[in-house]
Amino acid sequence: MERLYTPAQVSEMLGMSVKTLEKWRWERRNLPYVKLGAAVRYKESDLEAWLDGHTIGVR
């Protein structure tokens, strides 16, 4: 089974607030998440894909 992260863990990994992640979910931004009842989780593969999509290469 794939690893799931809490909003607090993702916030620490990305250096942004939990409130920002909450706002992005409300706005349906492009960072996918999973709802398990009332709990929100982020799949490791979704986080990696999201980060890859936001990586700027040097020319």
PDB file of N, CA, C, O and CB in Angstrom:
ATOM      1  N   MET A   1       0.845  -1.187   0.000  1.00  0.00           N
ATOM      2  CA  MET A   1       0.000   0.000   0.000  1.00  0.00           C
ATOM      3  C   MET A   1       0.887   1.247   0.000  1.00  0.00           C
ATOM      4  O   MET A   1       1.953   1.278   0.615  1.00  0.00           O
ATOM      5  CB  MET A   1      -0.960   0.000   1.228  1.00  0.00           C
ATOM      6  N   GLU A   2       0.423   2.244  -0.693  1.00  0.00           N
ATOM      7  CA  GLU A   2       1.163   3.501  -0.816  1.00  0.00           C
ATOM      8  C   GLU A   2       1.080   4.314   0.473  1.00  0.00           C
ATOM      9  O   GLU A   2       0.071   4.293   1.178  1.00  0.00           O
ATOM     10  CB  GLU A   2       0.627   4.324  -1.993  1.00  0.00           C
ATOM     11  N   ARG A   3       2.149   5.019   0.758  1.00  0.00           N
ATOM     12  CA  ARG A   3       2.197   5.858   1.957  1.00  0.00           C
ATOM     13  C   ARG A   3       1.284   7.069   1.798  1.00  0.00           C
ATOM     14  O   ARG A   3       1.233   7.691   0.737  1.00  0.00           O
ATOM     15  CB  ARG A   3       3.642   6.312   2.243  1.00  0.00           C
ATOM     16  N   LEU A   4       0.563   7.393   2.874  1.00  0.00           N
ATOM     17  CA  LEU A   4      -0.314   8.567   2.913  1.00  0.00           C
ATOM     18  C   LEU A   4       0.222   9.531   3.965  1.00  0.00           C
ATOM     19  O   LEU A   4       0.688   9.118   5.028  1.00  0.00           O
ATOM     20  CB  LEU A   4      -1.801   8.163   3.225  1.00  0.00           C
ATOM     21  N   TYR A   5       0.147  10.820   3.651  1.00  0.00           N
ATOM     22  CA  TYR A   5       0.634  11.858   4.554  1.00  0.00           C
ATOM     23  C   TYR A   5      -0.513  12.729   5.045  1.00  0.00           C
ATOM     24  O   TYR A   5      -1.472  12.977   4.315  1.00  0.00           O
ATOM     25  CB  TYR A   5       1.692  12.720   3.861  1.00  0.00           C
ATOM     26  N   THR A   6      -0.410  13.185   6.272  1.00  0.00           N
ATOM     27  CA  THR A   6      -1.396  14.114   6.828  1.00  0.00           C
ATOM     28  C   THR A   6      -1.095  15.525   6.307  1.00  0.00           C
ATOM     29  O   THR A   6       0.005  15.792   5.825  1.00  0.00           O
ATOM     30  CB  THR A   6      -1.379  14.082   8.401  1.00  0.00           C
ATOM     31  N   PRO A   7      -2.080  16.422   6.406  1.00  0.00           N
ATOM     32  CA  PRO A   7      -1.800  17.815   6.023  1.00  0.00           C
ATOM     33  C   PRO A   7      -0.632  18.413   6.819  1.00  0.00           C
ATOM     34  O   PRO A   7       0.148  19.190   6.270  1.00  0.00           O
ATOM     35  CB  PRO A   7      -3.051  18.673   6.225  1.00  0.00           C
ATOM     36  N   ALA A   8      -0.505  18.064   8.095  1.00  0.00           N
ATOM     37  CA  ALA A   8       0.596  18.596   8.904  1.00  0.00           C
ATOM     38  C   ALA A   8       1.948  18.122   8.359  1.00  0.00           C
ATOM     39  O   ALA A   8       2.903  18.898   8.305  1.00  0.00           O
ATOM     40  CB  ALA A   8       0.436  18.167  10.383  1.00  0.00           C
ATOM     41  N   GLN A   9       2.029  16.861   7.959  1.00  0.00           N
ATOM     42  CA  GLN A   9       3.270  16.339   7.396  1.00  0.00           C
ATOM     43  C   GLN A   9       3.604  17.008   6.069  1.00  0.00           C
ATOM     44  O   GLN A   9       4.756  17.363   5.820  1.00  0.00           O
ATOM     45  CB  GLN A   9       3.170  14.831   7.207  1.00  0.00           C
ATOM     46  N   VAL A  10       2.597  17.179   5.220  1.00  0.00           N
ATOM     47  CA  VAL A  10       2.816  17.820   3.918  1.00  0.00           C
ATOM     48  C   VAL A  10       3.209  19.276   4.102  1.00  0.00           C
ATOM     49  O   VAL A  10       4.074  19.786   3.390  1.00  0.00           O
ATOM     50  CB  VAL A  10       1.556  17.719   3.039  1.00  0.00           C
ATOM     51  N   SER A  11       2.580  19.938   5.046  1.00  0.00           N
ATOM     52  CA  SER A  11       2.903  21.337   5.302  1.00  0.00           C
ATOM     53  C   SER A  11       4.360  21.483   5.722  1.00  0.00           C
ATOM     54  O   SER A  11       5.043  22.417   5.301  1.00  0.00           O
ATOM     55  CB  SER A  11       1.978  21.913   6.381  1.00  0.00           C
ATOM     56  N   GLU A  12       4.828  20.568   6.544  1.00  0.00           N
ATOM     57  CA  GLU A  12       6.226  20.609   6.975  1.00  0.00           C
ATOM     58  C   GLU A  12       7.164  20.294   5.807  1.00  0.00           C
ATOM     59  O   GLU A  12       8.194  20.949   5.648  1.00  0.00           O
ATOM     60  CB  GLU A  12       6.461  19.616   8.130  1.00  0.00           C
ATOM     61  N   MET A  13       6.817  19.306   5.000  1.00  0.00           N
ATOM     62  CA  MET A  13       7.662  18.926   3.864  1.00  0.00           C
ATOM     63  C   MET A  13       7.767  20.057   2.845  1.00  0.00           C
ATOM     64  O   MET A  13       8.844  20.299   2.301  1.00  0.00           O
ATOM     65  CB  MET A  13       7.111  17.667   3.189  1.00  0.00           C
ATOM     66  N   LEU A  14       6.661  20.750   2.581  1.00  0.00           N
ATOM     67  CA  LEU A  14       6.638  21.786   1.550  1.00  0.00           C
ATOM     68  C   LEU A  14       6.957  23.174   2.084  1.00  0.00           C
ATOM     69  O   LEU A  14       7.157  24.107   1.307  1.00  0.00           O
ATOM     70  CB  LEU A  14       5.297  21.809   0.886  1.00  0.00           C
ATOM     71  N   GLY A  15       7.005  23.316   3.405  1.00  0.00           N
ATOM     72  CA  GLY A  15       7.312  24.622   3.988  1.00  0.00           C
ATOM     73  C   GLY A  15       6.191  25.625   3.826  1.00  0.00           C
ATOM     74  O   GLY A  15       6.428  26.818   3.636  1.00  0.00           O
ATOM     75  N   MET A  16       4.960  25.127   3.904  1.00  0.00           N
ATOM     76  CA  MET A  16       3.802  26.020   3.829  1.00  0.00           C
ATOM     77  C   MET A  16       2.850  25.665   4.956  1.00  0.00           C
ATOM     78  O   MET A  16       2.976  24.606   5.570  1.00  0.00           O
ATOM     79  CB  MET A  16       3.089  25.918   2.443  1.00  0.00           C
ATOM     80  N   SER A  17       1.918  26.526   5.223  1.00  0.00           N
ATOM     81  CA  SER A  17       1.023  26.299   6.349  1.00  0.00           C
ATOM     82  C   SER A  17      -0.076  25.286   6.015  1.00  0.00           C
ATOM     83  O   SER A  17      -0.431  25.071   4.856  1.00  0.00           O
ATOM     84  CB  SER A  17       0.401  27.612   6.786  1.00  0.00           C
ATOM     85  N   VAL A  18      -0.588  24.686   7.067  1.00  0.00           N
ATOM     86  CA  VAL A  18      -1.728  23.777   6.927  1.00  0.00           C
ATOM     87  C   VAL A  18      -2.922  24.553   6.379  1.00  0.00           C
ATOM     88  O   VAL A  18      -3.716  24.015   5.607  1.00  0.00           O
ATOM     89  CB  VAL A  18      -2.084  23.109   8.293  1.00  0.00           C
ATOM     90  N   LYS A  19      -3.046  25.807   6.776  1.00  0.00           N
ATOM     91  CA  LYS A  19      -4.143  26.655   6.288  1.00  0.00           C
ATOM     92  C   LYS A  19      -4.071  26.853   4.778  1.00  0.00           C
ATOM     93  O   LYS A  19      -5.106  26.895   4.112  1.00  0.00           O
ATOM     94  CB  LYS A  19      -4.115  28.015   6.989  1.00  0.00           C
ATOM     95  N   THR A  20      -2.869  26.974   4.231  1.00  0.00           N
ATOM     96  CA  THR A  20      -2.717  27.108   2.781  1.00  0.00           C
ATOM     97  C   THR A  20      -3.216  25.849   2.084  1.00  0.00           C
ATOM     98  O   THR A  20      -3.940  25.931   1.091  1.00  0.00           O
ATOM     99  CB  THR A  20      -1.243  27.382   2.407  1.00  0.00           C
ATOM    100  N   LEU A  21      -2.830  24.685   2.601  1.00  0.00           N
ATOM    101  CA  LEU A  21      -3.306  23.429   2.026  1.00  0.00           C
ATOM    102  C   LEU A  21      -4.822  23.336   2.122  1.00  0.00           C
ATOM    103  O   LEU A  21      -5.477  22.860   1.194  1.00  0.00           O
ATOM    104  CB  LEU A  21      -2.655  22.231   2.732  1.00  0.00           C
ATOM    105  N   GLU A  22      -5.380  23.787   3.238  1.00  0.00           N
ATOM    106  CA  GLU A  22      -6.840  23.787   3.421  1.00  0.00           C
ATOM    107  C   GLU A  22      -7.498  24.703   2.385  1.00  0.00           C
ATOM    108  O   GLU A  22      -8.519  24.350   1.794  1.00  0.00           O
ATOM    109  CB  GLU A  22      -7.216  24.243   4.865  1.00  0.00           C
ATOM    110  N   LYS A  23      -6.915  25.864   2.176  1.00  0.00           N
ATOM    111  CA  LYS A  23      -7.456  26.812   1.193  1.00  0.00           C
ATOM    112  C   LYS A  23      -7.398  26.208  -0.209  1.00  0.00           C
ATOM    113  O   LYS A  23      -8.350  26.328  -0.980  1.00  0.00           O
ATOM    114  CB  LYS A  23      -6.673  28.152   1.235  1.00  0.00           C
ATOM    115  N   TRP A  24      -6.279  25.559  -0.536  1.00  0.00           N
ATOM    116  CA  TRP A  24      -6.147  24.928  -1.845  1.00  0.00           C
ATOM    117  C   TRP A  24      -7.207  23.850  -2.040  1.00  0.00           C
ATOM    118  O   TRP A  24      -7.759  23.716  -3.132  1.00  0.00           O
ATOM    119  CB  TRP A  24      -4.748  24.329  -2.011  1.00  0.00           C
ATOM    120  N   ARG A  25      -7.495  23.082  -0.995  1.00  0.00           N
ATOM    121  CA  ARG A  25      -8.545  22.057  -1.117  1.00  0.00           C
ATOM    122  C   ARG A  25      -9.889  22.723  -1.370  1.00  0.00           C
ATOM    123  O   ARG A  25     -10.659  22.268  -2.216  1.00  0.00           O
ATOM    124  CB  ARG A  25      -8.613  21.174   0.159  1.00  0.00           C
ATOM    125  N   TRP A  26     -10.170  23.779  -0.654  1.00  0.00           N
ATOM    126  CA  TRP A  26     -11.433  24.504  -0.816  1.00  0.00           C
ATOM    127  C   TRP A  26     -11.564  25.062  -2.231  1.00  0.00           C
ATOM    128  O   TRP A  26     -12.642  25.033  -2.825  1.00  0.00           O
ATOM    129  CB  TRP A  26     -11.534  25.642   0.213  1.00  0.00           C
ATOM    130  N   GLU A  27     -10.449  25.569  -2.762  1.00  0.00           N
ATOM    131  CA  GLU A  27     -10.434  26.142  -4.114  1.00  0.00           C
ATOM    132  C   GLU A  27     -10.264  25.072  -5.193  1.00  0.00           C
ATOM    133  O   GLU A  27     -10.273  25.389  -6.383  1.00  0.00           O
ATOM    134  CB  GLU A  27      -9.315  27.170  -4.233  1.00  0.00           C
ATOM    135  N   ARG A  28     -10.112  23.827  -4.796  1.00  0.00           N
ATOM    136  CA  ARG A  28      -9.887  22.692  -5.707  1.00  0.00           C
ATOM    137  C   ARG A  28      -8.671  22.938  -6.602  1.00  0.00           C
ATOM    138  O   ARG A  28      -8.712  22.748  -7.818  1.00  0.00           O
ATOM    139  CB  ARG A  28     -11.138  22.443  -6.576  1.00  0.00           C
ATOM    140  N   ARG A  29      -7.592  23.367  -5.950  1.00  0.00           N
ATOM    141  CA  ARG A  29      -6.320  23.562  -6.662  1.00  0.00           C
ATOM    142  C   ARG A  29      -5.790  22.226  -7.138  1.00  0.00           C
ATOM    143  O   ARG A  29      -6.413  21.187  -6.917  1.00  0.00           O
ATOM    144  CB  ARG A  29      -5.276  24.263  -5.760  1.00  0.00           C
ATOM    145  N   ASN A  30      -4.653  22.251  -7.782  1.00  0.00           N
ATOM    146  CA  ASN A  30      -4.158  21.066  -8.465  1.00  0.00           C
ATOM    147  C   ASN A  30      -3.364  20.088  -7.610  1.00  0.00           C
ATOM    148  O   ASN A  30      -2.696  19.221  -8.174  1.00  0.00           O
ATOM    149  CB  ASN A  30      -3.326  21.485  -9.582  1.00  0.00           C
ATOM    150  N   LEU A  31      -3.396  20.174  -6.296  1.00  0.00           N
ATOM    151  CA  LEU A  31      -2.714  19.206  -5.437  1.00  0.00           C
ATOM    152  C   LEU A  31      -3.750  18.178  -4.987  1.00  0.00           C
ATOM    153  O   LEU A  31      -4.560  18.466  -4.106  1.00  0.00           O
ATOM    154  CB  LEU A  31      -2.027  19.909  -4.199  1.00  0.00           C
ATOM    155  N   PRO A  32      -3.734  16.979  -5.583  1.00  0.00           N
ATOM    156  CA  PRO A  32      -4.755  15.970  -5.256  1.00  0.00           C
ATOM    157  C   PRO A  32      -4.667  15.520  -3.800  1.00  0.00           C
ATOM    158  O   PRO A  32      -3.597  15.537  -3.192  1.00  0.00           O
ATOM    159  CB  PRO A  32      -4.612  14.757  -6.177  1.00  0.00           C
ATOM    160  N   TYR A  33      -5.805  15.123  -3.263  1.00  0.00           N
ATOM    161  CA  TYR A  33      -5.865  14.602  -1.897  1.00  0.00           C
ATOM    162  C   TYR A  33      -6.930  13.521  -1.823  1.00  0.00           C
ATOM    163  O   TYR A  33      -7.761  13.374  -2.719  1.00  0.00           O
ATOM    164  CB  TYR A  33      -6.162  15.737  -0.876  1.00  0.00           C
ATOM    165  N   VAL A  34      -6.883  12.772  -0.733  1.00  0.00           N
ATOM    166  CA  VAL A  34      -7.811  11.669  -0.492  1.00  0.00           C
ATOM    167  C   VAL A  34      -8.606  11.989   0.766  1.00  0.00           C
ATOM    168  O   VAL A  34      -8.050  12.443   1.766  1.00  0.00           O
ATOM    169  CB  VAL A  34      -7.055  10.301  -0.351  1.00  0.00           C
ATOM    170  N   LYS A  35      -9.916  11.746   0.706  1.00  0.00           N
ATOM    171  CA  LYS A  35     -10.771  11.914   1.894  1.00  0.00           C
ATOM    172  C   LYS A  35     -11.098  10.532   2.430  1.00  0.00           C
ATOM    173  O   LYS A  35     -11.628   9.689   1.707  1.00  0.00           O
ATOM    174  CB  LYS A  35     -12.088  12.716   1.559  1.00  0.00           C
ATOM    175  N   LEU A  36     -10.785  10.300   3.691  1.00  0.00           N
ATOM    176  CA  LEU A  36     -11.118   9.059   4.386  1.00  0.00           C
ATOM    177  C   LEU A  36     -12.021   9.444   5.552  1.00  0.00           C
ATOM    178  O   LEU A  36     -11.543   9.740   6.647  1.00  0.00           O
ATOM    179  CB  LEU A  36      -9.820   8.283   4.877  1.00  0.00           C
ATOM    180  N   GLY A  37     -13.314   9.437   5.310  1.00  0.00           N
ATOM    181  CA  GLY A  37     -14.235   9.980   6.309  1.00  0.00           C
ATOM    182  C   GLY A  37     -13.990  11.475   6.397  1.00  0.00           C
ATOM    183  O   GLY A  37     -14.091  12.191   5.401  1.00  0.00           O
ATOM    184  N   ALA A  38     -13.666  11.943   7.597  1.00  0.00           N
ATOM    185  CA  ALA A  38     -13.363  13.363   7.780  1.00  0.00           C
ATOM    186  C   ALA A  38     -11.871  13.655   7.601  1.00  0.00           C
ATOM    187  O   ALA A  38     -11.466  14.815   7.530  1.00  0.00           O
ATOM    188  CB  ALA A  38     -13.819  13.821   9.164  1.00  0.00           C
ATOM    189  N   ALA A  39     -11.065  12.606   7.530  1.00  0.00           N
ATOM    190  CA  ALA A  39      -9.610  12.769   7.446  1.00  0.00           C
ATOM    191  C   ALA A  39      -9.172  13.059   6.016  1.00  0.00           C
ATOM    192  O   ALA A  39      -9.687  12.481   5.059  1.00  0.00           O
ATOM    193  CB  ALA A  39      -8.900  11.514   7.968  1.00  0.00           C
ATOM    194  N   VAL A  40      -8.211  13.964   5.894  1.00  0.00           N
ATOM    195  CA  VAL A  40      -7.604  14.302   4.601  1.00  0.00           C
ATOM    196  C   VAL A  40      -6.201  13.717   4.592  1.00  0.00           C
ATOM    197  O   VAL A  40      -5.456  13.845   5.564  1.00  0.00           O
ATOM    198  CB  VAL A  40      -7.574  15.863   4.355  1.00  0.00           C
ATOM    199  N   ARG A  41      -5.850  13.075   3.488  1.00  0.00           N
ATOM    200  CA  ARG A  41      -4.520  12.503   3.319  1.00  0.00           C
ATOM    201  C   ARG A  41      -4.023  12.794   1.903  1.00  0.00           C
ATOM    202  O   ARG A  41      -4.806  12.982   0.972  1.00  0.00           O
ATOM    203  CB  ARG A  41      -4.534  10.973   3.597  1.00  0.00           C
ATOM    204  N   TYR A  42      -2.714  12.825   1.775  1.00  0.00           N
ATOM    205  CA  TYR A  42      -2.074  13.055   0.485  1.00  0.00           C
ATOM    206  C   TYR A  42      -1.245  11.830   0.135  1.00  0.00           C
ATOM    207  O   TYR A  42      -0.447  11.368   0.951  1.00  0.00           O
ATOM    208  CB  TYR A  42      -1.191  14.341   0.509  1.00  0.00           C
ATOM    209  N   LYS A  43      -1.427  11.293  -1.081  1.00  0.00           N
ATOM    210  CA  LYS A  43      -0.658  10.138  -1.529  1.00  0.00           C
ATOM    211  C   LYS A  43       0.748  10.577  -1.931  1.00  0.00           C
ATOM    212  O   LYS A  43       0.938  11.629  -2.541  1.00  0.00           O
ATOM    213  CB  LYS A  43      -1.366   9.432  -2.710  1.00  0.00           C
ATOM    214  N   GLU A  44       1.718   9.756  -1.578  1.00  0.00           N
ATOM    215  CA  GLU A  44       3.111  10.062  -1.890  1.00  0.00           C
ATOM    216  C   GLU A  44       3.316  10.260  -3.393  1.00  0.00           C
ATOM    217  O   GLU A  44       4.020  11.184  -3.800  1.00  0.00           O
ATOM    218  CB  GLU A  44       4.024   8.947  -1.377  1.00  0.00           C
ATOM    219  N   SER A  45       2.717   9.412  -4.215  1.00  0.00           N
ATOM    220  CA  SER A  45       2.889   9.531  -5.675  1.00  0.00           C
ATOM    221  C   SER A  45       2.291  10.832  -6.205  1.00  0.00           C
ATOM    222  O   SER A  45       2.843  11.430  -7.129  1.00  0.00           O
ATOM    223  CB  SER A  45       2.241   8.332  -6.389  1.00  0.00           C
ATOM    224  N   ASP A  46       1.167  11.282  -5.635  1.00  0.00           N
ATOM    225  CA  ASP A  46       0.565  12.554  -6.054  1.00  0.00           C
ATOM    226  C   ASP A  46       1.462  13.729  -5.685  1.00  0.00           C
ATOM    227  O   ASP A  46       1.601  14.676  -6.459  1.00  0.00           O
ATOM    228  CB  ASP A  46      -0.822  12.730  -5.414  1.00  0.00           C
ATOM    229  N   LEU A  47       2.072  13.668  -4.502  1.00  0.00           N
ATOM    230  CA  LEU A  47       2.979  14.746  -4.088  1.00  0.00           C
ATOM    231  C   LEU A  47       4.203  14.797  -5.002  1.00  0.00           C
ATOM    232  O   LEU A  47       4.634  15.874  -5.414  1.00  0.00           O
ATOM    233  CB  LEU A  47       3.420  14.553  -2.617  1.00  0.00           C
ATOM    234  N   GLU A  48       4.760  13.621  -5.316  1.00  0.00           N
ATOM    235  CA  GLU A  48       5.927  13.579  -6.199  1.00  0.00           C
ATOM    236  C   GLU A  48       5.587  14.123  -7.587  1.00  0.00           C
ATOM    237  O   GLU A  48       6.364  14.886  -8.161  1.00  0.00           O
ATOM    238  CB  GLU A  48       6.460  12.144  -6.312  1.00  0.00           C
ATOM    239  N   ALA A  49       4.437  13.734  -8.124  1.00  0.00           N
ATOM    240  CA  ALA A  49       4.016  14.221  -9.445  1.00  0.00           C
ATOM    241  C   ALA A  49       3.787  15.729  -9.416  1.00  0.00           C
ATOM    242  O   ALA A  49       4.166  16.435 -10.350  1.00  0.00           O
ATOM    243  CB  ALA A  49       2.732  13.499  -9.905  1.00  0.00           C
ATOM    244  N   TRP A  50       3.175  16.216  -8.356  1.00  0.00           N
ATOM    245  CA  TRP A  50       2.907  17.650  -8.219  1.00  0.00           C
ATOM    246  C   TRP A  50       4.224  18.424  -8.163  1.00  0.00           C
ATOM    247  O   TRP A  50       4.370  19.456  -8.817  1.00  0.00           O
ATOM    248  CB  TRP A  50       2.059  17.932  -6.950  1.00  0.00           C
ATOM    249  N   LEU A  51       5.176  17.922  -7.383  1.00  0.00           N
ATOM    250  CA  LEU A  51       6.476  18.585  -7.292  1.00  0.00           C
ATOM    251  C   LEU A  51       7.217  18.544  -8.620  1.00  0.00           C
ATOM    252  O   LEU A  51       7.841  19.530  -9.013  1.00  0.00           O
ATOM    253  CB  LEU A  51       7.326  17.939  -6.204  1.00  0.00           C
ATOM    254  N   ASP A  52       7.153  17.410  -9.316  1.00  0.00           N
ATOM    255  CA  ASP A  52       7.780  17.309 -10.637  1.00  0.00           C
ATOM    256  C   ASP A  52       7.184  18.327 -11.613  1.00  0.00           C
ATOM    257  O   ASP A  52       7.899  18.909 -12.428  1.00  0.00           O
ATOM    258  CB  ASP A  52       7.619  15.887 -11.196  1.00  0.00           C
ATOM    259  N   GLY A  53       5.874  18.533 -11.521  1.00  0.00           N
ATOM    260  CA  GLY A  53       5.206  19.482 -12.390  1.00  0.00           C
ATOM    261  C   GLY A  53       5.519  20.934 -12.080  1.00  0.00           C
ATOM    262  O   GLY A  53       5.271  21.818 -12.900  1.00  0.00           O
ATOM    263  N   HIS A  54       6.066  21.181 -10.890  1.00  0.00           N
ATOM    264  CA  HIS A  54       6.407  22.546 -10.480  1.00  0.00           C
ATOM    265  C   HIS A  54       7.914  22.779 -10.409  1.00  0.00           C
ATOM    266  O   HIS A  54       8.369  23.766  -9.830  1.00  0.00           O
ATOM    267  CB  HIS A  54       5.785  22.848  -9.134  1.00  0.00           C
ATOM    268  N   THR A  55       8.675  21.877 -10.993  1.00  0.00           N
ATOM    269  CA  THR A  55      10.123  22.004 -11.002  1.00  0.00           C
ATOM    270  C   THR A  55      10.551  22.806 -12.228  1.00  0.00           C
ATOM    271  O   THR A  55      10.165  22.502 -13.357  1.00  0.00           O
ATOM    272  CB  THR A  55      10.800  20.610 -10.989  1.00  0.00           C
ATOM    273  N   ILE A  56      11.345  23.822 -11.982  1.00  0.00           N
ATOM    274  CA  ILE A  56      11.849  24.676 -13.056  1.00  0.00           C
ATOM    275  C   ILE A  56      13.275  24.245 -13.342  1.00  0.00           C
ATOM    276  O   ILE A  56      14.118  24.244 -12.445  1.00  0.00           O
ATOM    277  CB  ILE A  56      11.776  26.201 -12.676  1.00  0.00           C
ATOM    278  N   GLY A  57      13.549  23.880 -14.584  1.00  0.00           N
ATOM    279  CA  GLY A  57      14.884  23.443 -14.972  1.00  0.00           C
ATOM    280  C   GLY A  57      15.764  24.628 -15.351  1.00  0.00           C
ATOM    281  O   GLY A  57      15.279  25.679 -15.771  1.00  0.00           O
ATOM    282  N   VAL A  58      17.038  24.434 -15.196  1.00  0.00           N
ATOM    283  CA  VAL A  58      18.018  25.464 -15.580  1.00  0.00           C
ATOM    284  C   VAL A  58      18.424  25.189 -17.021  1.00  0.00           C
ATOM    285  O   VAL A  58      18.669  24.045 -17.403  1.00  0.00           O
ATOM    286  CB  VAL A  58      19.282  25.464 -14.619  1.00  0.00           C
ATOM    287  N   ARG A  59      18.491  26.247 -17.811  1.00  0.00           N
ATOM    288  CA  ARG A  59      18.861  26.091 -19.228  1.00  0.00           C
ATOM    289  C   ARG A  59      20.337  26.286 -19.416  1.00  0.00           C
ATOM    290  O   ARG A  59      20.835  26.193 -20.538  1.00  0.00           O
ATOM    291  CB  ARG A  59      18.094  27.075 -20.108  1.00  0.00           C
TER     292      ARG A  59
END
